[in-house]
C-alpha cells in the first residue's frame, strides 16, 4: 500500500526539472525544459507519472497540433519518451524488483510521421 502511494506522488514535471539540471548539453536541456513548459500548459503544475497513459499521450499530441506545432510534434514526443524512460530508470530497481513505475505508455503509442514539404 505504501509503495502504491509513492507511485502516485512521483511528479513527472519535477523529474524533468531535476534531470534537466544534470544535462550537460545546452540544446538537450532546452528541449527538456521546453517539453516541461508545454506539459505544464497542458496539464497544470503537477503531472503524476500514473496519469501518463496512451490516452494522455494521444490527447497531448492533439493539443500540440491544435496549437499549430506541426513537424515539431515528433520532437516533443521523442523527448517525452526519452524522459519517461529516464524516469523509469531512476525510480525502478530491477535488482530489488521494486518497480515504482511499472507501466509503459509508449509501448502502444505510434509516433507521428513528419510531413514532407
C-alpha positions in Angstrom: 0.0 0.0 0.0 2.8 2.4 0.9 4.6 1.8 -2.5 1.3 2.5 -4.3 1.1 5.8 -2.5 4.7 6.6 -3.7 3.8 5.9 -7.3 1.0 8.5 -7.0 3.4 11.1 -5.7 6.1 10.8 -8.5 5.7 14.2 -10.3 7.0 13.9 -13.8 7.5 17.6 -14.1 9.7 17.7 -11.0 11.7 14.8 -12.5 12.2 16.8 -15.8 13.5 19.7 -13.7 15.9 17.6 -11.8 17.1 15.7 -14.8 17.5 18.8 -17.0 19.8 20.4 -14.3 22.2 17.4 -14.7 22.1 17.6 -18.5 25.4 18.9 -19.9 24.3 19.7 -23.5 22.5 23.0 -23.5 20.4 22.2 -26.5 19.1 19.0 -25.0 18.5 20.7 -21.7 16.4 23.4 -23.5 14.4 20.7 -25.3 13.6 19.0 -22.0 12.6 22.3 -20.4 10.5 23.2 -23.4 8.7 19.9 -23.1 8.2 20.6 -19.4 6.6 24.0 -20.1 4.4 22.5 -22.7 3.2 19.7 -20.4 2.6 22.2 -17.7 0.4 24.3 -20.0 -1.5 21.1 -21.0 -1.8 19.5 -17.5 -1.1 22.1 -14.8 1.9 22.2 -12.5 1.7 18.6 -11.2 1.7 15.6 -13.5 1.7 12.3 -11.7 3.5 9.5 -13.6 0.4 7.4 -13.2 -1.6 9.9 -15.3 0.7 9.3 -18.3 -1.0 6.6 -20.3 -1.8 6.0 -24.0 -4.9 8.2 -23.8 -2.8 11.0 -22.3 -0.2 10.8 -25.0 -2.8 10.9 -27.7 -4.6 13.9 -26.1 -1.2 15.7 -25.6 -0.3 15.1 -29.3 -3.7 16.6 -30.3 -3.0 19.5 -28.0 0.3 20.2 -29.7 -1.3 20.1 -33.2 -4.2 22.3 -32.1 -1.5 24.9 -31.1 0.0 24.8 -34.5 3.0 22.6 -33.7 3.4 20.7 -37.0 6.6 18.7 -37.6 7.8 19.6 -34.1 5.3 17.2 -32.6 7.6 14.3 -33.2 10.4 16.1 -31.4 8.2 16.8 -28.3 7.1 13.2 -28.3 10.6 11.8 -28.6 11.8 14.0 -25.7 8.8 12.8 -23.8 9.6 9.2 -24.4 13.3 9.7 -23.6 12.5 11.4 -20.3 9.8 8.9 -19.4 12.5 6.1 -19.9 14.9 8.0 -17.7 12.3 8.5 -15.1 11.5 4.8 -15.0 15.3 4.0 -14.8 15.6 6.4 -11.9 12.7 5.0 -9.9 12.7 1.4 -10.8 15.2 -1.1 -9.4 15.5 -4.3 -11.4 17.8 -5.9 -8.8 15.4 -5.5 -5.9 12.4 -5.8 -8.1 11.0 -2.5 -6.9 9.0 -1.0 -9.7 7.5 2.3 -8.8 6.7 2.9 -12.4 5.5 -0.5 -13.8 3.6 0.8 -16.8 5.0 1.9 -20.1 2.6 4.0 -22.2 4.9 4.4 -25.1 4.7 0.7 -25.9 1.5 1.1 -28.0 2.0 4.8 -28.9 2.5 5.4 -32.6 4.9 8.3 -33.3 3.6 10.8 -35.9 5.4 10.9 -39.2 6.9 14.2 -40.2 5.1 15.6 -43.2 7.3 16.4 -46.2 7.0 19.8 -47.9 
